[in-house]
Amino acid sequence: MKTPLIITKTLPQLVDYALALAISSVPGIAETDGQTKALYQSIAKQLLVDEIRNKHKFARQKINYLVKIYPRSGTKAA
């Protein structure tokens, strides 16, 4: 049975909240206009999503490699 990660459903909301907190904590951000904040947020969001995708791809590759090395046996634990 394949179980999807919980994070895949809530990732967009988590990313938005995290970026809002991170950007609001930058010194001097309160003085910038809305367009600049939106620009910073979109750039940071794209970088974060790219990083998550890269980590996901890397993890998948490692899991597939380990599955090849250590195949599952047909026995079940008691």
TAKA-V285905 format. One record per residue. RES is the residue in one letter. SS is DSSP state (a for helix, b for strand, c for the rest). PSI is psi as a letter, one per 20 degrees, with the letter a starting at -180 (999 if undefined). Layout:
# TAKA-V285905
res->RES ss->SS psi->PSI
res->RES ss->SS psi->PSI
This chain:
# TAKA-V285905
res->M ss->c psi->p
res->K ss->c psi->p
res->T ss->c psi->p
res->P ss->c psi->q
res->L ss->c psi->q
res->I ss->c psi->h
res->I ss->a psi->h
res->T ss->a psi->h
res->K ss->a psi->h
res->T ss->a psi->j
res->L ss->a psi->g
res->P ss->a psi->g
res->Q ss->a psi->g
res->L ss->a psi->g
res->V ss->a psi->g
res->D ss->a psi->g
res->Y ss->a psi->g
res->A ss->a psi->g
res->L ss->a psi->h
res->A ss->a psi->g
res->L ss->a psi->g
res->A ss->a psi->g
res->I ss->a psi->h
res->S ss->a psi->h
res->S ss->c psi->i
res->V ss->c psi->p
res->P ss->c psi->p
res->G ss->c psi->i
res->I ss->a psi->h
res->A ss->a psi->h
res->E ss->a psi->i
res->T ss->c psi->r
res->D ss->c psi->r
res->G ss->a psi->h
res->Q ss->a psi->h
res->T ss->a psi->g
res->K ss->a psi->g
res->A ss->a psi->h
res->L ss->a psi->g
res->Y ss->a psi->g
res->Q ss->a psi->g
res->S ss->a psi->h
res->I ss->a psi->g
res->A ss->a psi->h
res->K ss->a psi->g
res->Q ss->a psi->g
res->L ss->a psi->g
res->L ss->a psi->g
res->V ss->a psi->g
res->D ss->a psi->g
res->E ss->a psi->g
res->I ss->a psi->g
res->R ss->a psi->g
res->N ss->a psi->g
res->K ss->a psi->h
res->H ss->a psi->g
res->K ss->a psi->g
res->F ss->a psi->g
res->A ss->a psi->g
res->R ss->a psi->g
res->Q ss->a psi->g
res->K ss->a psi->g
res->I ss->a psi->g
res->N ss->a psi->h
res->Y ss->a psi->g
res->L ss->a psi->h
res->V ss->a psi->h
res->K ss->a psi->h
res->I ss->a psi->g
res->Y ss->c psi->n
res->P ss->c psi->q
res->R ss->c psi->p
res->S ss->c psi->r
res->G ss->c psi->i
res->T ss->c psi->q
res->K ss->c psi->q
res->A ss->c psi->q
res->A ss->c psi->999
